[in-house]
């Protein structure tokens, strides 16, 4: 899955409108699949992946966090188990991440989760 995901992420920044639109559509379709958010976090957490793509994926995660954490958007619903996994992964990746930009994006994602979950969860 990773080479396909990498290709999609690269093409979301492609100057060719047609390729970019196709990649954005593929990415939106991917996000609707179970486990997609965890896959994205695994991609960010893998320091062997290209830094720019890890950063782009971190931006995507931050931008989509409200969609995944909202009870009002059933298309992006995560199970409670997945949400716990995502929270744990966010913190684990943040603690070892050396890149300030990626750390900042992950911290913002954690802030979004905290706002949504506090004080009930």
C-alpha positions, 0 to 999 in steps of 0.5 A: 500500500505504501508505494500507492499512497506515496504516489497519491500524496506526491500527485496531490502537489502536482502542477498538472490539474488533471493529475492533482484532481485524480490524486485528491479523489483517490485520497478522499476515497482512501480516507473512507476505508477502515484503517486509513488514518492509522496507515497515514500515521504509520507513514508519518512515523516511518523516518525512512520516508521522504521528509516532504511527504511525511510533512505533507501527510502530517498536514493532511492528518491535521486538516482531516482530524476534525472530520475523523473526530466529529460525531457529525461526519459518519463517512469518516467515523472511527471506532472507539478502538481506532480512536484510542490507537490514533491517540496513542500513535500521535503521542508516540510519534510526537515524542520521537519526532525530530523535525520541528514542522512535523512535531508542530503539526502532530501537536496541533492534531493532538490539540484537536483531539483533546478539544473534542474528547475533553472532559468526557473521554 
